[in-house]
Amino acid sequence: MADNSKGTYFYVFLNSTILFIIANILETLLHEFGHYFTALAVGIPNVTIYHNYTLFDNSAVSELNRLLVSSAGPLVSLLIGIIFQWACKGRTKKDLVFMFQNYLSIFGYISFFGYLMVAPFISEGDTSLAFQILDFPLWLVISISVISMMFLYVIMFRLTRNFVLLSPYEALEINYARGRFMAILILYPLIVGVVATTMLNLPVAAALILVSPIVKPLVILFTYPQALKKNYRGVISNRDFDSINQFNYYPVIALFAVVIINRLLVLGF
C-alpha cells in the first residue's frame, strides 16, 4: 500500500471532536435522568432536573429512597459503559457509529468508576452519599476507591484498542505516522472537547460541579500511550477509514440537538 503518512486527517479531528462532545454531554444527561426518573418512581415530590444535577428536598425523603436516587445515576452510567462496549465489540464497521459508541462506553465507565474513586474525598458525590447512608467505614470506602481505579485502568486499556482499530494503514505501520494520527484522533479532540463541555456545564450550582467535565475526560490519557506504542495483535488497517475522514452532517445535527437540550435544561424541568 502507498504511504499516506502525510495525509490530511482534518475530518478525523472534526468528527472525533464532535462525537466526544456529544457522548460526554449525552452521558451526563442520561446519568441525571437516572436520578430524575428514580426520584419520580419512588414518589419524591418537586423533583427538578437540570443540565448537570437533579434537585429535590432531602429532608422529606427516607434513607432508602435517598439511597435509590443517589445510586441510580452511577448505575445508569455503568449500564451505558457495558452496553456500548458490547455494541463496539459486535460492530464490524469501524465508522463514526463505532467511534461514537466507544466514546459513550468510555464516558459511562469513567462516570461510574470515577464516582467510586472520589468517594473518600468528596462527601457530596452520588456514591459518597450512598456509602454514608449504608454507613460504610472509611477503610472500606478507600478500598473501593483503589479497586475502582484499577478496574478503570484495565477497562480503558481495552477500550483504547478501539481507537487503534480506526487507524489507516500508515498509522499502523509507521511509528511517527501513528503518533500524528493518534494525536489528531484522541489528543486534540480531548483538548477542544474539555473546553467545550466545561462551557456547556455552565452555569453551575456549585464550583465543585465543574471538576467532573474538566477531570473526567483526562482519564483517557491513562492509556493514551498504549495507542501510541502497543502493537495490537490481529489489528488491520481500517477498511472504513474514508467514512471517518469526510464531512458527515449527522454528527453536526446531533451536536445541535444535544446542545439545545443541554441549554433548555439550564432552566430546569
C-alpha positions as CSV (number, residue, x, y, z in Angstrom):
1,M,0.0,0.0,0.0
2,A,1.1,3.6,-0.6
3,D,2.5,5.6,2.2
4,N,-0.1,8.2,3.1
5,S,1.6,9.2,6.4
6,K,1.4,12.9,5.4
7,G,-2.2,12.7,4.5
8,T,-4.8,15.1,5.8
9,Y,-6.9,14.0,8.8
10,F,-8.9,17.2,9.3
11,Y,-12.2,15.5,9.2
12,V,-11.0,12.8,11.6
13,F,-10.3,15.6,14.1
14,L,-13.6,17.3,13.4
15,N,-15.7,14.1,13.7
16,S,-13.9,12.9,16.8
17,T,-14.2,16.2,18.5
18,I,-18.0,16.5,17.7
19,L,-18.6,12.9,18.9
20,F,-16.5,13.4,22.0
21,I,-18.7,16.4,23.0
22,I,-22.0,14.7,22.1
23,A,-21.1,11.5,24.0
24,N,-19.8,13.4,27.1
25,I,-22.9,15.7,27.3
26,L,-25.3,12.8,26.5
27,E,-23.8,10.5,29.1
28,T,-24.2,13.3,31.7
29,L,-27.9,13.9,30.7
30,L,-28.7,10.2,30.9
31,H,-26.9,10.0,34.3
32,E,-29.1,12.8,35.6
33,F,-32.2,11.3,34.1
34,G,-31.4,8.2,36.1
35,H,-31.6,10.3,39.2
36,Y,-34.7,12.1,38.0
37,F,-36.9,9.2,37.0
38,T,-35.9,7.1,40.0
39,A,-37.0,10.1,42.2
40,L,-40.3,10.2,40.4
41,A,-40.7,6.5,40.7
42,V,-40.3,6.4,44.5
43,G,-42.8,9.3,44.8
44,I,-40.5,12.2,45.7
45,P,-42.3,15.5,45.1
46,N,-41.0,18.6,43.4
47,V,-38.1,17.0,41.6
48,T,-36.3,19.2,39.1
49,I,-33.6,18.1,36.6
50,Y,-31.0,20.5,35.4
51,H,-28.3,20.1,32.8
52,N,-25.8,18.6,35.3
53,Y,-27.6,17.9,38.5
54,T,-31.0,16.9,39.9
55,L,-32.6,18.8,42.8
56,F,-35.1,17.6,45.4
57,D,-35.7,18.2,49.1
58,N,-33.7,15.6,51.0
59,S,-35.4,16.5,54.4
60,A,-38.7,14.7,53.5
61,V,-37.1,11.6,51.9
62,S,-36.5,8.3,53.6
63,E,-33.0,6.9,53.7
64,L,-34.0,4.0,51.4
65,N,-35.3,6.4,48.8
66,R,-32.2,8.7,49.1
67,L,-30.1,5.6,48.6
68,L,-32.0,4.5,45.5
69,V,-31.9,8.0,43.9
70,S,-28.2,8.6,44.6
71,S,-27.3,5.2,43.3
72,A,-29.4,5.5,40.1
73,G,-27.2,7.9,38.2
74,P,-23.9,5.9,38.6
75,L,-25.7,2.7,37.8
76,V,-27.1,4.2,34.6
77,S,-23.5,5.3,33.7
78,L,-22.3,1.7,34.3
79,L,-25.0,0.3,32.0
80,I,-24.0,2.8,29.3
81,G,-20.4,1.6,29.6
82,I,-21.3,-2.0,29.4
83,I,-23.9,-1.7,26.6
84,F,-21.8,0.4,24.3
85,Q,-18.7,-1.6,24.9
86,W,-20.6,-4.7,23.7
87,A,-22.0,-2.7,20.8
88,C,-18.5,-1.8,19.7
89,K,-17.4,-5.4,20.0
90,G,-20.3,-6.5,17.8
91,R,-19.9,-3.8,15.1
92,T,-17.9,-4.9,12.1
93,K,-17.7,-1.4,10.5
94,K,-15.2,0.9,12.1
95,D,-17.0,4.0,11.2
96,L,-18.4,7.1,13.0
97,V,-21.1,5.0,14.8
98,F,-18.3,2.8,16.2
99,M,-16.4,5.9,17.3
100,F,-19.4,7.3,19.0
101,Q,-20.2,4.0,20.7
102,N,-16.7,3.8,22.0
103,Y,-16.8,7.4,23.4
104,L,-20.2,6.6,25.1
105,S,-18.7,3.5,26.7
106,I,-15.6,5.4,27.9
107,F,-17.6,8.2,29.5
108,G,-20.1,5.7,31.0
109,Y,-17.3,3.8,32.7
110,I,-15.4,6.9,33.7
111,S,-18.5,8.4,35.4
112,F,-19.3,5.2,37.3
113,F,-15.8,4.3,38.5
114,G,-14.9,8.0,38.9
115,Y,-17.6,8.4,41.5
116,L,-16.3,5.4,43.3
117,M,-12.8,6.7,43.1
118,V,-13.6,10.2,44.6
119,A,-15.9,8.9,47.3
120,P,-13.4,9.2,50.1
121,F,-12.7,12.8,49.2
122,I,-16.0,14.4,48.0
123,S,-18.8,13.9,50.5
124,E,-21.5,15.4,48.2
125,G,-20.9,12.9,45.4
126,D,-23.5,10.2,44.4
127,T,-21.6,7.3,45.7
128,S,-20.4,9.2,48.8
129,L,-24.0,9.8,49.8
130,A,-24.8,6.1,49.2
131,F,-21.9,5.0,51.3
132,Q,-22.9,7.4,54.1
133,I,-26.4,6.0,54.1
134,L,-25.0,2.4,54.2
135,D,-22.7,3.5,57.0
136,F,-19.6,2.1,55.3
137,P,-16.4,2.5,57.3
138,L,-13.7,4.8,55.8
139,W,-11.3,1.9,55.2
140,L,-13.9,0.1,53.0
141,V,-14.7,3.3,51.1
142,I,-10.9,3.8,50.4
143,S,-10.6,0.1,49.4
144,I,-13.4,0.5,46.9
145,S,-11.8,3.7,45.6
146,V,-8.5,1.9,45.0
147,I,-10.0,-1.1,43.4
148,S,-12.2,1.1,41.2
149,M,-9.1,2.9,40.0
150,M,-7.5,-0.4,38.9
151,F,-10.7,-1.6,37.2
152,L,-11.0,1.6,35.3
153,Y,-7.4,1.4,34.1
154,V,-8.0,-2.2,32.8
155,I,-11.2,-1.2,31.1
156,M,-9.6,1.9,29.5
157,F,-6.7,-0.2,28.3
158,R,-9.2,-2.5,26.5
159,L,-11.2,0.4,25.0
160,T,-8.0,2.1,23.7
161,R,-7.8,-0.8,21.3
162,N,-10.9,0.6,19.6
163,F,-9.1,3.8,18.7
164,V,-6.4,1.7,17.1
165,L,-9.0,-0.1,15.1
166,L,-9.9,3.2,13.5
167,S,-6.4,3.6,12.1
168,P,-5.4,3.8,8.4
169,Y,-2.6,1.6,7.1
170,E,0.2,4.1,7.6
171,A,-0.7,4.8,11.2
172,L,-0.3,1.1,12.0
173,E,2.9,0.6,10.1
174,I,4.9,3.8,10.6
175,N,5.7,5.0,14.1
176,Y,5.7,8.8,13.6
177,A,2.5,8.4,11.5
178,R,0.9,6.5,14.4
179,G,1.8,9.3,16.8
180,R,0.5,12.0,14.5
181,F,-2.8,10.2,13.8
182,M,-3.5,9.3,17.4
183,A,-2.9,13.0,18.4
184,I,-5.5,14.0,15.8
185,L,-7.9,11.2,16.7
186,I,-7.6,11.4,20.5
187,L,-5.5,14.2,22.0
188,Y,-6.6,17.3,20.1
189,P,-10.3,16.4,20.3
190,L,-9.9,15.8,24.0
191,I,-8.4,19.3,24.5
192,V,-11.1,21.0,22.5
193,G,-13.8,18.8,23.9
194,V,-12.9,19.5,27.6
195,V,-13.1,23.3,26.9
196,A,-16.5,22.9,25.1
197,T,-18.1,20.5,27.6
198,T,-16.9,22.7,30.5
199,M,-18.6,25.7,28.9
200,L,-21.7,23.6,28.4
201,N,-21.8,22.8,32.1
202,L,-22.2,26.5,32.9
203,P,-23.9,27.8,34.9
204,V,-23.2,25.6,37.9
205,A,-24.9,25.4,41.3
206,A,-21.5,24.9,43.0
207,A,-18.0,25.2,41.7
208,L,-17.3,21.6,42.5
209,I,-19.6,20.5,39.6
210,L,-17.0,21.8,37.2
211,V,-14.5,19.3,38.4
212,S,-16.3,16.5,36.5
213,P,-16.2,17.9,32.9
214,I,-12.6,19.0,33.4
215,V,-11.1,15.9,35.0
216,K,-13.3,13.1,33.7
217,P,-12.1,13.2,30.1
218,L,-8.5,13.3,31.2
219,V,-8.8,9.7,32.3
220,I,-8.5,8.9,28.6
221,L,-4.8,9.9,28.9
222,F,-4.2,7.0,31.3
223,T,-3.9,4.6,28.3
224,Y,-3.2,7.1,25.5
225,P,0.5,5.9,25.5
226,Q,-0.8,2.4,24.6
227,A,-2.4,3.8,21.5
228,L,1.0,5.2,20.5
229,K,3.2,2.3,21.2
230,K,1.4,-1.0,21.7
231,N,1.5,-3.5,18.8
232,Y,-2.1,-4.9,19.0
233,R,-2.2,-8.4,17.7
234,G,-4.6,-9.0,14.9
235,V,-5.3,-5.3,14.1
236,I,-5.5,-4.5,10.4
237,S,-6.0,-1.2,8.7
238,N,-9.5,0.3,8.8
239,R,-11.4,-0.6,5.7
240,D,-14.0,2.1,6.6
241,F,-11.4,4.8,7.2
242,D,-12.8,7.1,4.4
243,S,-16.1,7.2,6.3
244,I,-14.5,8.9,9.4
245,N,-12.3,11.2,7.3
246,Q,-15.0,13.0,5.4
247,F,-17.7,15.5,6.4
248,N,-20.9,14.0,7.7
249,Y,-23.9,16.2,8.6
250,Y,-25.4,13.7,11.0
251,P,-23.0,14.3,13.9
252,V,-23.4,18.1,13.3
253,I,-27.2,17.8,13.6
254,A,-26.8,15.6,16.7
255,L,-24.5,18.1,18.2
256,F,-27.0,20.9,17.8
257,A,-29.8,18.7,19.3
258,V,-27.7,17.8,22.3
259,V,-26.6,21.4,22.9
260,I,-30.2,22.6,22.6
261,I,-31.4,20.1,25.2
262,N,-28.5,20.9,27.4
263,R,-29.3,24.7,27.3
264,L,-33.0,24.1,27.9
265,L,-32.3,22.1,31.0
266,V,-30.3,25.0,32.4
267,L,-33.8,26.4,33.2
268,G,-34.8,23.2,34.9
269,F,-37.6,20.7,34.1
